[in-house]
Amino acid sequence: MGLRFFLLVNKQGQTRVAQYYQYRDVETRVTNEAEIIRKCLARTEKQCSFMEYRGFKLIFRRYASLYFIVGADNDENELAILEFIHMVVETMDQYFEGVCELDIMFNIDKAHFILDEMIANGEIVETNKTRIIAPIRVIDKVDKLSS
Amino acid sequence: MLLLDEGKELHLMVTNSLKQDMNNPNPNIAGFALCTLGAIASAEMARDLADEVEKLLRSSSPALKKKATLCAVRLIRKEPELVEQFIPATRSLLSERNHAVLLTGVMLLREMAQLNAGCLESFRRMVPSLVRLLKTLTSSGYSPEYDVHGINDPFLQTSIVRLLQILGHNNDEASEAMNDVLAEIATNTQTTTNVGNAVLYEVVKCIMNIEAEGGLRVLAINNLGKFLLKPDRNIRYVALTTLLSTVQAGGNASEAVQRHRSTIVDCLREPDVTIRRRALSLCFSLINKSNVRGLVGELLDFLHVADREFKAYMVTELLIAADKYAPSPKWHVDTVLEIITTAGGYVQEQGLAEIIQIIAERSEFNQRAVQVLFRAITTANTGAQSLLQAASWCIGEFGDLLVNGGPLPASTRTVTSSARDDAGEVPAPTAGEVIEVLHRLIQDPTNSAGTRHYAINALVKLSTRLPNEAERIRNIISLYRRSIDEEMQQRSAEYTTLFDTFNAIRPAVLERMPVAQSKARTVVTTDLENHQQQQQQGGAIAAPAQQQQGGDLLDLLGDEPSQQQQQQQPAAGGGVDLLGDLDFGGAPATQQQQQQQQASSSSSGGLDDLLGGLLGGPTQQQQQQQQQGTGSGGLDDLLGGLLGGPSQPAAQPQQPQQPPQPQAGGLDFLMDMGAPQQQQQSAAVSFVAFEGDGLKLTFFPSRGAQPGTYEIKMVATNTSATQLSQVNIQVAVPKTCQVRLNAPSSTALEPFGAGPDITQLAHVTAPQGEKLRVLLRVSYSVGGGPVTVKQQAVSNFPENM
């Protein structure tokens, strides 16, 4: 079934972006997120980035003060997902030209668009940065014209 | 997807507008509609919109195509019947040039293959084209579009490999077709980056799952072995996980995994607990006969530093492994001692019983065990209850060996090389010190009730092991007659009575425990043998009076009045319980008596009489054999007769030599009921073949099943005050005969026949008509001194055996 969710959390444990590829009602999401985030934040540099959690895998990667957490099925390739997280970060970096937490906070829609272009239905769709960003640039142009 | 659930009413209304959007000529709008459908589709929507999705799947725009493909994945997941509809569309997917479409297309194929067995079959034909695709990906040079750290689209590569894994599973032909390309990737992929490892990892997983040839599997496992050497923890994690599933799946792969054992053991020192846990499970599944010494040694080292949550698991697994693969009894004993001294607090009750059993079974290491355990509980202030219990039991049983056994060994670490800080020998404790230690165990309020019960039982047993301290022990035990703990109170009262009223039989009651039968299987066979022998000996019928006697005795001791040995045995099997011992002893006495078919004479109901009757069992027997027919006398009388064994043979001219056991003391004889030879001995012919330095060798010859075959049972006992060790009995026969010797039951004999006797079987084949004669060669060491060798010809075998 591939990926289950994609979370972007800061060091204080606040969720910045959350995308789910399986329906969960809001309450379970909040409680699960809190638990997952706590677990991930507790990991030290010396520990590996994979965890088993309630029948699926958590794969996370830390960039400065941001944690990218992916929930994936057990048969997924952890290393590939780790690489995919890096690809998401690179793409955002290319789009925002030096991405930081504030960029994402104030352009949450764009962050979601980028993720939507890369993951659909819990599977990886596109891994070419230029092609991912292209439709979002189109939207930007439309926005500029209308404003 | 964020807010909308399949069940919401809005869903129904959305369907129509999605349909319109998908038909919209603007690809962006159609793309959005596909994304939405891919995220929220329900089974109904899937049926309604499948046609539109299929149409878009054939569109020329890659942007639409990739979205339509993933949308189709969602639809068939929701409604597996739709698989058929999408099969025609899949044909063109693999010839696509756009990587995103390929990636999603492979995904769709994977999903269809998993959902539908028919698809799986037909897709197997695609294996060659998938292999070609993979080859192009790996061999083509740098392509800027999809390059990640020098690897050409790793995501597409892993996706294809995953599809191959599904197609090759349980199919030789498909597996054969993909062998080459997998081997190529496994050897050529550079492993300096995470991406390369990701691809390699997927390939390894694939190789493990398909019907790959042996060489390829070894290559895959070696790749995992290389992973284990990487500094990156994530890679070690996946390597361990994969190795674990490989080993657990069994097969011939574990050989190759064994080669990476040392690397795996190194992972136990990893700071990450998840990795340690995996490494640990892997270590346990790798233990086998050839590596048990090294690996268990490593694990014992790790046991010192292991996380608390691991210890209980490790103890159980280590005990199992030690039991299964122990290369020598000494190693086994040392290992269990090491386990219980380092992780005594984590040994479960079951494990404790097992450990005690192991120690008890290997009598030559009793002394070492008690020394190590005593030292462990005295040097450190341990709160590990299981350790204290095991130590109490051993001190109780082998206290004499502790006090008289010389200095305590330097360290428990003989299993592994690393020395502990408390090196150096410590002089043996005095009897007073040992008692003091046990008493402290009872007094310590932090000890569990179970530990205190073990300790008080140990104390009472010590009263016979260390006779000089009996008075002091009596005083300590009697203190607890008012204990608040019911069990303590009862034991204390019982034992005090034993001291005061039955002091004469106390040594016999507190004899060393017989080795309990640990395996239910052995118990059963012993019973069967007993039963058969009983029948062979002429269908003994118990005389009612005798039955009554045995029954009363058991009643008296507070256990069920069952006559059946079979029922008694399990009760006593686990036995640290003293009363258990008595039951244990009681049953065979009854049986012995039954076998004699002697109507009991005049024994009446008094306690003294009953005890006398029981303990005097063998005596009575002998007397009855001589048709003296007198009733059992007073307790003192009988015990006197019994314990003063050597006077008896004189009264029995028809038996050249009495079987050795009855001389050892009442209960000892009675307790040995487990061994079937006892029944035989009373009937079989026996004679002393050798006697010297306290070593007495009794022969129990009998004819074998075939004519001209003989079976000689040789029982060696020690009547001297010193221990005999390295006892070795050899038998030679004239050239015309043949001899085969079974292994002896042990090689050491405790003074005064305190321990088990050595029994050994010799099978002799002699030509018919020839008289049986053998040359006996006995070697032994008195009290650990030089080995003495004696030779003697034995030809006085009786005619009527």
HADDOCK unambig.tbl for C-alpha pairs under 7 A between the chains (distance, minus, plus):
assign (segid A and resid 20 and name CA) (segid B and resid 2 and name CA) 6.84 0.50 0.50
assign (segid A and resid 23 and name CA) (segid B and resid 1 and name CA) 6.50 0.50 0.50
assign (segid A and resid 23 and name CA) (segid B and resid 5 and name CA) 6.63 0.50 0.50
assign (segid A and resid 46 and name CA) (segid B and resid 271 and name CA) 6.55 0.50 0.50
assign (segid A and resid 46 and name CA) (segid B and resid 272 and name CA) 6.55 0.50 0.50
assign (segid A and resid 47 and name CA) (segid B and resid 233 and name CA) 6.88 0.50 0.50
assign (segid A and resid 47 and name CA) (segid B and resid 271 and name CA) 6.83 0.50 0.50
assign (segid A and resid 47 and name CA) (segid B and resid 272 and name CA) 4.65 0.50 0.50
assign (segid A and resid 48 and name CA) (segid B and resid 233 and name CA) 5.09 0.50 0.50
assign (segid A and resid 48 and name CA) (segid B and resid 234 and name CA) 4.94 0.50 0.50
assign (segid A and resid 48 and name CA) (segid B and resid 272 and name CA) 6.75 0.50 0.50
assign (segid A and resid 49 and name CA) (segid B and resid 234 and name CA) 6.11 0.50 0.50
assign (segid A and resid 77 and name CA) (segid B and resid 202 and name CA) 6.67 0.50 0.50
assign (segid A and resid 79 and name CA) (segid B and resid 194 and name CA) 6.88 0.50 0.50
assign (segid A and resid 79 and name CA) (segid B and resid 198 and name CA) 4.76 0.50 0.50
assign (segid A and resid 80 and name CA) (segid B and resid 155 and name CA) 6.91 0.50 0.50
assign (segid A and resid 80 and name CA) (segid B and resid 195 and name CA) 6.79 0.50 0.50
assign (segid A and resid 80 and name CA) (segid B and resid 198 and name CA) 5.10 0.50 0.50
assign (segid A and resid 83 and name CA) (segid B and resid 195 and name CA) 6.41 0.50 0.50
assign (segid A and resid 120 and name CA) (segid B and resid 70 and name CA) 6.88 0.50 0.50
assign (segid A and resid 121 and name CA) (segid B and resid 38 and name CA) 5.76 0.50 0.50
assign (segid A and resid 121 and name CA) (segid B and resid 39 and name CA) 5.61 0.50 0.50
assign (segid A and resid 121 and name CA) (segid B and resid 70 and name CA) 6.73 0.50 0.50
assign (segid A and resid 121 and name CA) (segid B and resid 74 and name CA) 6.84 0.50 0.50
assign (segid A and resid 125 and name CA) (segid B and resid 66 and name CA) 6.98 0.50 0.50
assign (segid A and resid 125 and name CA) (segid B and resid 100 and name CA) 5.93 0.50 0.50
assign (segid A and resid 125 and name CA) (segid B and resid 103 and name CA) 6.89 0.50 0.50
assign (segid A and resid 125 and name CA) (segid B and resid 104 and name CA) 6.09 0.50 0.50
assign (segid A and resid 126 and name CA) (segid B and resid 100 and name CA) 5.07 0.50 0.50
assign (segid A and resid 127 and name CA) (segid B and resid 146 and name CA) 6.91 0.50 0.50
assign (segid A and resid 128 and name CA) (segid B and resid 145 and name CA) 6.13 0.50 0.50
assign (segid A and resid 128 and name CA) (segid B and resid 146 and name CA) 5.69 0.50 0.50
